[in-house]
Amino acid sequence: MIDALDIDLAPVVAEQPDPVLFATVSGAHLYGFPSRDSDVDLRGVHLLPAADLVGLREPDETRSRMWVRDGVEMDLVTHDLRKFVRLMLRRNGYVLEQLLSPLVVHTTDAHRELAELAPAVLTGHHAHHYRGFANTQWRLFEKTGELKPLLYTFRALLTGVHLMRAGEVQAHLPTLLEQVEAPAYLPELIAAKAEREHGAADVDHARVAADIDRLHGVLDEAQTASALPDAPSAYDALHALVVRTRLEG
């Protein structure tokens, strides 16, 4: 199985046209159920020159690229710092997972400052992100019958529940199984996913559907009882960080 941490990803960062403030591994490797043929999802932040933001041309705020490097399929997406911070200030759990991923390829002081401010952008409304993502993946599972979207569905719901209860972004499914009540068969599904990226889920559909419905209910209850605030409190600090980093860059 490909271990993202064993692949030399530093050259990928070095090849980018603008400074990279951080790059981490996301996707199945972060979620704890990569397959033998999983691609490597690299996510991060680049820093555009100030002239690109104040001139007439539209800035290249998001860059994406997919290619094969040394036999490994790579998927790279980076946002300019300002756009990434704006996404942070919305109820976007996806960018927070990227920011806080323990699978760090490249880091800077700005990355560490962003991570320190992350708790101050968490709100009870982030439950909507995980509820919506779970619904999207569940529809994909119902359409394809594949194991991958089913695991993504469970992962999203459990991450949302844990976030509402603990105020912590935890995207790693095996760890979540120790923190949130979950169906006992999930470790078997994780083991099956390790064998191949795309394959049918050998499950009792009715039982799985009932468990998904139950977890939606658990997420609803966790959101109602959550101590997380209604709005982020880090706007001014993030604004100052963006301005300072841009001027220093």
C-alpha positions in Angstrom: 0.0 0.0 0.0 1.2 3.5 -0.8 2.2 5.4 2.3 1.9 9.1 1.6 4.6 9.9 4.1 7.1 7.6 2.4 6.8 9.5 -0.9 9.2 12.4 -1.5 6.6 15.2 -2.0 9.0 18.1 -1.4 9.8 18.5 -5.1 6.1 19.0 -5.8 6.0 22.0 -3.5 9.3 23.4 -4.9 7.8 23.3 -8.4 4.9 25.7 -7.6 5.1 29.1 -9.3 4.4 31.0 -6.1 5.5 30.5 -2.4 3.6 27.7 -0.7 2.6 28.4 2.9 1.7 24.8 3.6 0.9 21.6 1.9 -0.6 18.6 3.6 -2.0 15.2 2.5 -5.8 14.9 2.6 -8.3 12.4 1.2 -8.3 8.7 2.0 -4.8 8.8 3.6 -6.0 11.4 6.1 -9.3 9.6 6.7 -7.5 6.4 7.5 -8.6 4.1 4.7 -6.3 4.4 1.7 -6.3 1.7 -0.8 -3.3 0.1 -2.6 -4.2 2.2 -5.6 -5.3 5.4 -3.9 -4.0 8.6 -5.3 -2.3 11.2 -3.1 -4.4 14.3 -2.4 -2.2 17.3 -1.7 -3.9 20.4 -0.4 -2.5 23.7 0.6 -2.1 27.5 0.3 0.0 29.5 -2.0 0.8 33.2 -1.7 0.1 35.5 -4.7 2.1 38.7 -5.2 0.2 41.8 -4.1 0.3 43.0 -7.7 -1.8 40.1 -8.8 -4.6 41.1 -6.5 -4.7 44.8 -7.2 -4.1 44.8 -11.0 -6.6 44.3 -13.8 -6.1 40.7 -14.4 -8.1 38.1 -12.5 -5.9 36.5 -9.9 -5.2 32.8 -10.0 -6.7 32.2 -6.5 -7.2 28.4 -7.0 -4.8 26.1 -8.7 -5.5 22.4 -9.4 -3.5 19.7 -11.2 -3.7 16.0 -11.6 -0.8 13.9 -12.9 1.3 10.8 -12.4 4.6 11.1 -10.6 6.9 8.1 -10.1 3.9 5.8 -10.8 1.7 7.6 -8.2 -1.4 9.5 -9.2 -1.1 13.0 -7.7 -4.0 15.4 -7.1 -2.9 18.9 -6.1 -5.2 21.8 -5.1 -4.0 25.1 -3.5 -5.8 28.3 -2.8 -4.3 31.8 -2.4 -4.1 32.7 1.3 -6.9 35.3 1.2 -9.3 32.8 -0.5 -8.4 30.0 1.9 -9.0 32.3 5.0 -12.3 33.3 3.6 -13.2 29.6 3.3 -12.1 29.1 6.9 -14.5 31.8 8.0 -17.4 29.9 6.4 -18.8 26.6 7.8 -16.2 24.7 5.6 -14.9 21.7 7.5 -13.0 20.5 4.4 -10.4 23.3 4.5 -10.0 23.0 8.3 -9.2 19.3 7.8 -6.5 20.2 5.3 -5.1 22.9 7.5 -5.0 20.6 10.6 -3.9 17.4 8.8 -1.1 15.7 10.6 0.3 14.5 7.3 2.4 17.7 6.7 4.5 17.9 3.6 5.5 21.5 3.9 4.9 24.1 6.7 5.8 27.7 7.6 5.1 30.1 10.4 2.0 31.3 8.6 0.7 27.7 8.6 1.3 27.4 12.3 -0.5 30.7 12.9 -3.5 29.6 10.8 -3.7 26.3 12.8 -3.6 28.2 16.1 -6.5 30.3 15.0 -8.6 27.4 13.7 -10.4 26.8 17.0 -11.8 30.3 16.8 -13.5 29.7 13.5 -15.4 26.6 14.6 -19.2 27.0 15.1 -22.2 24.9 15.6 -23.1 25.5 12.0 -20.2 23.3 10.8 -22.6 20.5 11.4 -24.3 21.5 8.2 -21.1 21.0 6.2 -20.8 17.4 7.4 -24.5 16.6 7.1 -24.4 17.9 3.5 -21.2 16.0 2.6 -22.6 12.8 4.1 -25.8 13.2 2.1 -23.9 13.7 -1.1 -21.7 10.6 -0.5 -24.7 8.5 0.5 -26.5 9.3 -2.8 -23.3 8.3 -4.6 -23.3 5.0 -2.7 -26.9 4.3 -3.5 -26.1 5.0 -7.2 -22.9 2.9 -7.4 -23.0 0.5 -4.5 -19.3 1.1 -4.0 -17.6 0.9 -0.6 -15.6 4.2 -1.0 -18.6 6.6 -0.8 -20.1 4.5 2.0 -17.0 5.0 4.1 -17.0 8.7 3.2 -20.6 8.9 4.5 -19.7 7.3 7.8 -16.6 9.4 8.2 -18.4 12.7 7.6 -21.1 12.0 10.1 -18.7 10.8 12.8 -16.4 13.8 12.2 -19.4 16.1 12.6 -20.6 14.4 15.8 -17.1 14.6 17.3 -16.7 18.2 16.3 -20.0 19.2 17.9 -19.2 17.4 21.1 -15.5 18.0 21.5 -14.9 21.2 19.5 -12.1 19.3 17.6 -11.7 18.5 14.0 -10.9 14.8 13.7 -11.0 13.3 10.2 -9.3 10.0 10.9 -12.0 7.3 10.8 -10.2 4.6 12.9 -9.6 7.2 15.6 -13.2 8.3 15.4 -14.3 4.8 16.1 -12.7 5.1 19.5 -14.5 8.4 20.3 -18.0 8.1 18.8 -20.4 5.2 19.0 -20.4 3.6 15.5 -21.5 0.3 13.9 -19.2 -2.6 14.8 -18.7 -3.6 11.2 -16.8 -0.5 10.2 -13.3 -1.9 10.9 -14.1 -4.7 8.4 -15.2 -2.2 5.8 -12.0 -0.2 6.3 -9.9 -3.4 5.9 -11.8 -4.2 2.7 -11.2 -0.7 1.3 -7.5 -1.2 1.8 -7.5 -3.9 -1.0 -8.8 -1.6 -3.8 -10.0 1.9 -4.4 -13.1 1.0 -6.3 -15.2 -2.0 -5.3 -18.7 -3.0 -4.3 -19.6 -2.8 -0.6 -20.6 -6.2 0.8 -23.2 -4.9 3.2 -26.8 -5.3 4.2 -28.2 -2.2 2.6 -31.2 -1.9 4.9 -29.0 -2.3 8.0 -26.5 0.3 6.7 -29.3 2.7 5.8 -30.7 2.4 9.3 -27.3 3.1 10.9 -26.8 6.2 8.7 -30.2 7.5 9.7 -29.3 6.9 13.3 -26.1 8.8 13.0 -27.9 11.7 11.3 -30.0 11.8 14.4 -27.0 11.7 16.7 -25.4 14.6 14.7 -28.7 16.6 15.1 -28.7 16.1 18.8 -25.0 16.9 19.1 -25.5 20.1 17.2 -28.4 21.1 19.4 -26.3 20.4 22.6 -23.0 21.8 21.3 -21.2 24.5 23.2 -19.7 25.8 19.9 -20.6 29.4 19.2 -22.9 30.7 16.4 -20.2 32.7 14.7 -16.4 32.7 14.3 -14.4 35.1 16.5 -11.1 35.1 14.6 -12.0 37.5 11.7 -9.8 40.4 12.9 -6.9 38.1 13.7 -7.1 36.4 10.4 -7.4 39.7 8.5 -4.2 40.9 10.2 -2.4 37.6 9.4 -3.4 37.9 5.7 -2.2 41.5 5.4 1.0 40.9 7.3 1.9 37.8 5.3 1.2 39.4 2.0 3.3 42.4 2.8 6.2 40.2 4.1 5.9 38.0 1.0 
